[in-house]
């Protein structure tokens, strides 16, 4: 027993190095370690579980998911997960379930066993000082979120809140993982309102504090998806946070800017919010985003904003300015069509000022000048 204890202590120390983890696995150490998982000797088991957790951190256990399930059944893993006395048991259970969940084909046994519910309940009942257990459980839920079939179960059991706890520590890697999973959940029509009500805006604001471009992209993407829900449009426009999110338009990244413009465009589908949006994001700011003609995605989203704003007569005086109107043309069929929708709405207002007529006619000429005009859609407008 003493020899085994020393050997396990040595392996536990060695497994803290990711470069050595691969060698431990290649030497057959994984199978030998798993053999101790069911041991009645708590000291031996403790060292084994910590070693396996270290191996998991290096990513070397993900390929061993089937072997884990054969040696340690899901109910045993849930037992580790729910152990109230030892944090090492909880971390092992959560980490191992997370590794199994990294294989989408194995999500079935996890969901059928009730492990998802145990993960979510486990996070809510943990003491805030047990950060590593919370993190491991949240990461396991994140892995499950990448399977579309698992998302409804995650939403119905309150999973978004569990994922959000990953973002509280402001660790860039954990933040990115949490935001990516929330974005995956937000792709479902049925889940967008539930995620919003869980308080996601606060989490997204935390994400803005992290110096990570990928995190900012995820935030912009989540906002764009959430804004597709009608009630979310209203609540976003009325939120205290919306002004803070406008900083995403200042990020030097086309992907981030275009997604934030898409969010603004969706909110602008509700006429009552036009004044609010224009107060925090003036049209001149949107117009400046279209100055770089090498970014067609940004131009398209900005033009969509114009088209939605133009449906409200009260915004026409703001839209009919030279710097805005002159950008309502671009050598892209979608952009030209959206531009013509804007101009059509503007022209519908009675007694339009002569200055406005000149601006509209000038924009129309710019559109017509392109050789690739889609005669079908454009000629109607």
C-alpha positions in Angstrom: 0.0 0.0 0.0 2.8 2.4 0.9 4.5 1.8 -2.5 1.2 2.6 -4.2 0.7 5.7 -2.2 4.2 7.0 -3.2 3.7 6.0 -6.8 0.4 7.8 -7.0 1.8 10.9 -5.3 4.6 11.0 -7.8 2.1 10.6 -10.7 -0.1 13.3 -9.3 2.9 15.7 -9.3 4.1 14.7 -12.7 0.5 15.1 -14.2 0.6 18.8 -13.3 2.8 19.2 -16.4 0.9 18.9 -19.7 3.9 17.7 -21.5 4.2 14.7 -19.2 0.5 13.9 -19.3 0.8 12.4 -22.8 3.6 10.1 -21.7 1.6 8.9 -18.7 -1.3 8.0 -21.0 1.0 6.4 -23.6 2.6 4.2 -20.9 -0.8 2.8 -20.0 -1.2 4.8 -16.8 -4.8 5.8 -17.6 -6.1 2.3 -17.2 -4.2 1.6 -14.0 -5.5 4.8 -12.5 -9.1 4.1 -13.4 -8.7 0.7 -11.6 -8.4 2.6 -8.3 -11.5 4.8 -8.8 -13.7 2.3 -7.0 -11.2 1.6 -4.2 -12.4 1.7 -0.6 -9.1 3.2 0.4 -10.0 6.9 0.6 -6.4 8.1 0.6 -5.5 6.1 -2.5 -8.7 7.2 -4.2 -8.0 10.9 -3.4 -4.6 10.8 -5.1 -6.0 8.9 -8.1 -8.9 11.4 -8.6 -6.5 14.4 -8.4 -4.2 12.8 -10.9 -7.1 12.1 -13.3 -8.3 15.7 -12.9 -4.8 16.9 -13.8 -4.7 14.6 -16.9 -8.1 16.1 -17.8 -6.9 19.6 -17.6 -4.3 18.9 -20.2 -6.9 17.6 -22.6 -5.5 14.1 -22.8 -8.7 12.4 -21.3 -11.1 13.6 -24.0 -10.1 10.7 -26.3 -10.7 8.3 -23.4 -14.4 9.0 -23.0 -15.6 5.5 -23.9 -13.0 3.9 -21.7 -14.2 6.0 -18.8 -17.8 5.0 -19.3 -16.8 1.4 -19.4 -14.9 1.6 -16.2 -16.9 4.1 -14.3 -20.7 4.2 -15.0 -22.6 7.5 -15.0 -24.4 6.8 -11.7 -21.0 6.5 -10.0 -19.8 9.7 -11.6 -23.0 11.5 -10.4 -22.2 10.1 -6.9 -18.8 11.8 -7.1 -20.4 14.9 -8.4 -22.8 15.1 -5.5 -20.3 14.2 -2.7 -20.8 17.0 -0.1 -17.6 16.1 1.9 -14.8 16.1 -0.6 -14.2 18.7 -3.3 -11.7 16.4 -5.1 -14.6 14.0 -5.7 -16.8 16.8 -7.0 -14.2 18.1 -9.4 -13.4 14.6 -10.6 -17.1 13.9 -11.3 -17.7 17.2 -13.1 -14.4 17.0 -15.1 -15.0 13.4 -16.2 -18.6 14.1 -17.2 -17.3 17.1 -19.1 -14.7 15.0 -20.9 -17.4 12.5 -21.9 -19.6 15.4 -23.0 -16.8 16.6 -25.4 -17.9 13.6 -27.5 -21.3 14.6 -29.0 -22.1 11.0 -29.6 -22.1 10.3 -25.9 -24.5 13.1 -24.9 -27.3 10.5 -24.8 -26.0 8.5 -21.7 -25.3 11.8 -19.9 -28.8 13.2 -20.4 -30.5 9.9 -19.7 -28.7 9.5 -16.5 -29.8 12.8 -15.0 -26.3 14.1 -14.9 -27.3 17.5 -16.4 -29.7 18.2 -13.6 -27.1 17.2 -11.0 -24.6 19.5 -12.6 -27.0 22.5 -12.5 -28.3 21.8 -9.0 -24.7 21.2 -7.8 -23.5 24.6 -8.9 -26.5 26.4 -7.2 -25.8 24.5 -3.9 -22.1 24.9 -3.8 -20.4 27.3 -1.4 -18.9 30.3 -3.3 -15.5 29.4 -2.0 -15.5 26.1 -4.0 -14.6 27.8 -7.2 -12.9 24.8 -8.9 -16.0 22.6 -8.5 -18.2 25.3 -9.9 -15.9 25.9 -12.8 -15.7 22.1 -13.6 -19.4 21.8 -13.5 -20.0 24.8 -15.6 -17.5 23.6 -18.2 -19.3 20.3 -18.4 -22.6 22.1 -19.1 -20.8 24.1 -21.8 -19.7 20.9 -23.6 -23.3 19.7 -23.5 -24.5 23.0 -24.9 -22.8 22.3 -28.3 -25.3 19.6 -29.1 -28.5 21.2 -30.4 -30.5 18.3 -28.9 -29.2 19.1 -25.4 -30.0 22.8 -25.4 -33.7 22.6 -24.6 -32.9 20.5 -21.6 -30.2 23.0 -20.5 -32.7 25.9 -20.8 -35.5 24.1 -19.1 -33.3 23.2 -16.1 -31.9 26.7 -15.6 -28.5 25.9 -17.2 -27.7 29.4 -18.6 -27.3 30.7 -15.0 -24.8 27.9 -14.3 -22.8 28.8 -17.4 -22.8 32.5 -16.5 -20.9 31.7 -13.3 -17.9 31.0 -15.5 -17.7 34.7 -16.4 -17.7 36.0 -12.9 -13.9 35.4 -12.4 -13.1 37.5 -15.5 -10.7 34.7 -16.7 -10.4 35.2 -20.5 -10.4 31.5 -21.3 -13.4 30.8 -19.0 -15.2 33.9 -20.2 -14.8 32.9 -23.8 -16.0 29.4 -23.1 -19.1 30.7 -21.2 -19.9 33.3 -23.9 -19.5 30.8 -26.7 -21.9 28.4 -25.0 -24.4 31.2 -24.3 -24.2 32.1 -28.0 -24.9 28.5 -28.9 -28.0 28.5 -26.7 -29.1 31.8 -28.2 -29.4 30.3 -31.7 -32.7 28.7 -30.6 -35.9 30.8 -31.0 -37.4 29.2 -27.9 -34.5 30.0 -25.6 -33.7 33.7 -26.4 -36.3 35.1 -24.0 -35.4 32.7 -21.2 -31.7 33.6 -21.5 -32.5 37.3 -21.4 -34.5 36.9 -18.3 -31.7 35.0 -16.6 -29.8 38.4 -16.5 -27.4 37.8 -19.4 -26.9 41.6 -20.0 -24.9 41.8 -16.7 -22.7 39.0 -17.8 -22.1 40.6 -21.2 -21.0 43.8 -19.5 -18.5 41.8 -17.5 -17.2 40.4 -20.8 -16.5 43.9 -22.1 -14.0 44.3 -19.3 -11.8 41.4 -20.6 -9.1 42.3 -23.1 -10.1 39.6 -25.6 -11.3 40.3 -29.1 -12.9 36.9 -29.4 -15.0 37.6 -26.3 -16.2 40.9 -27.8 -17.1 39.1 -31.0 -19.2 36.6 -28.9 -20.9 39.4 -27.0 -21.9 41.1 -30.3 -23.1 37.8 -31.7 -25.2 37.1 -28.6 -26.7 40.6 -28.7 -27.6 40.2 -32.4 -29.3 36.8 -31.7 -31.1 38.0 -28.6 -32.5 41.0 -30.5 -34.4 38.7 -32.8 -37.0 38.2 -30.0 -39.7 40.8 -30.0 -39.8 41.3 -26.3 -36.0 41.4 -26.1 -36.0 44.3 -28.6 -38.1 46.3 -26.2 -36.2 45.4 -23.1 -32.8 46.0 -24.8 -33.8 49.5 -25.9 -35.0 50.3 -22.4 -32.1 48.8 -20.6 -29.4 50.7 -18.8 -26.8 48.5 -20.5 -27.5 49.3 -24.2 -25.4 52.5 -24.1 -22.4 50.5 -22.8 -22.7 48.0 -25.7 -22.3 50.8 -28.2 -18.5 50.6 -27.5 -18.5 47.5 -29.7 -18.9 49.8 -32.7 -15.5 51.2 -31.8 -13.7 47.9 -31.9 -11.3 47.5 -34.9 -13.0 44.4 -36.1 -15.4 44.1 -39.0 -17.1 41.0 -37.5 -17.8 42.7 -34.2 -19.1 45.9 -35.8 -21.4 44.2 -38.3 -23.0 42.1 -35.6 -23.6 45.1 -33.3 -25.1 47.0 -36.3 -27.4 43.9 -36.8 -28.5 44.2 -33.2 -29.3 47.9 -33.6 -31.2 47.2 -36.9 -33.3 44.6 -35.1 -34.1 46.9 -32.3 -35.1 49.6 -34.9 -37.8 47.3 -36.2 -39.9 48.8 -33.3 -40.6 52.5 -34.2 -41.0 53.5 -30.6 -37.3 52.9 -30.0 -35.9 55.0 -32.8 -35.5 58.1 -30.7 -33.7 56.1 -28.0 -31.3 54.5 -30.5 -30.5 57.7 -32.3 -29.7 59.4 -29.0 -27.0 56.9 -28.1 -25.9 56.0 -31.6 -26.4 59.0 -34.0 -26.8 58.4 -37.7 -23.5 60.2 -38.3 -21.8 57.5 -36.4 -23.4 54.8 -38.5 -22.6 56.7 -41.6 -18.9 56.8 -40.7 -18.9 53.0 -40.5 -19.7 52.8 -44.2 -16.8 55.0 -45.3 -14.6 51.9 -45.9 -16.0 50.3 -49.0 -14.0 47.1 -48.4 -16.4 46.0 -45.7 -19.6 45.0 -47.4 -21.0 43.2 -44.4 -20.9 46.4 -42.3 -22.4 48.4 -45.1 -25.3 46.0 -45.4 -26.1 46.0 -41.7 -25.9 49.8 -41.5 -28.2 50.1 -44.5 -30.6 47.8 -42.8 -30.6 50.2 -39.9 -31.4 53.0 -42.3 -34.3 51.0 -43.9 -35.8 50.3 -40.5 -35.4 53.9 -39.2 -36.9 55.3 -42.4 -40.2 53.6 -41.6 -40.8 56.4 -39.0 -41.5 59.8 -40.4 -40.0 61.4 -37.3 -36.5 60.2 -38.3 -36.6 61.5 -41.9 -35.0 64.8 -41.1 -32.1 63.0 -39.5 -31.7 60.6 -42.4 -31.8 63.2 -45.1 -28.3 64.6 -44.5 -25.6 64.5 -47.1 -23.2 62.3 -45.2 -25.9 59.6 -44.6 -27.8 59.7 -47.9 -24.6 59.5 -50.0 -23.8 56.2 -48.4 -27.1 54.7 -49.5 -25.6 53.0 -52.5 -23.1 50.3 -53.0 -22.2 47.7 -55.6 -24.2 45.0 -53.9 -27.7 43.9 -54.7 -28.9 43.5 -51.1 -27.5 46.9 -50.1 -29.1 48.6 -53.1 -32.4 47.0 -52.3 -32.3 48.1 -48.7 -31.2 51.6 -49.8 -34.2 51.8 -52.1 -36.5 50.7 -49.3 -35.1 53.6 -47.3 -35.5 56.1 -50.1 -39.0 54.8 -50.8 -40.0 55.4 -47.2 -38.5 58.9 -47.2 -40.2 59.8 -50.4 -43.6 58.8 -48.9 -43.6 61.8 -46.6 -45.8 64.6 -47.9 -44.3 68.1 -48.4 -40.7 66.8 -48.3 -38.3 69.7 -48.3 -36.6 70.5 -51.6 -33.2 69.8 -49.9 -34.5 66.3 -49.1 -35.7 65.8 -52.6 -32.3 66.7 -54.0 -30.6 64.3 -51.6 -33.0 61.4 -52.5 -32.6 62.0 -56.3 -28.8 62.1 -55.9 -28.8 58.8 -54.0 -31.0 57.3 -56.7 -28.7 58.3 -59.4 -25.7 56.8 -57.5 -27.6 53.5 -57.3 -28.6 53.5 -60.9 -25.1 54.3 -62.0 -23.9 50.8 -61.0 -23.9 48.4 -64.0 -25.0 45.4 -61.9 -28.4 46.8 -60.8 -30.9 44.1 -60.2 -33.6 45.4 -62.6 -36.3 43.2 -61.1 -36.1 44.3 -57.4 -34.8 47.8 -58.0 -37.1 48.9 -60.8 -40.2 48.2 -58.6 -38.9 50.5 -55.9 
